[in-house]
Amino acid sequence: MLTINKVNNEIRAITSQYIELVKGEGYYYFVYDDGRRYSTASVYVNALNQLPLKSWLYEACCFYATIKAIK
């Protein structure tokens, strides 16, 4: 079973400790906050298991690459 904690643990293992997946109302979003910079990116799915873990990790990696490119 896919849980938000499992997704976040996997995200932190491959990207950054500063990225977190959060549940909004009717969507999920990534938050990056390292104390100096704050950024978000939305993923418009209603339920966590609408995407497999591999897709969540891909989305997180894309978000992290964008953050790194802007620094």
LINSULNOR-V976274 format. One record per pair of residues at least 24 apart in sequence whose C-alpha atoms are under 8 Angstrom apart, sorted by sequence separation. I is the first residue (numbers start at 1). J is the second residue. If there is no record, write none. Layout:
((I,J) (I,J))
This chain:
((39,67) (30,60) (30,63) (19,60) (4,48) (3,48) (15,60) (19,64) (2,48) (7,53) (11,57) (15,61) (2,49) (10,57) (14,61) (16,64) (7,56) (11,60) (15,64) (7,57) (11,61) (2,53))
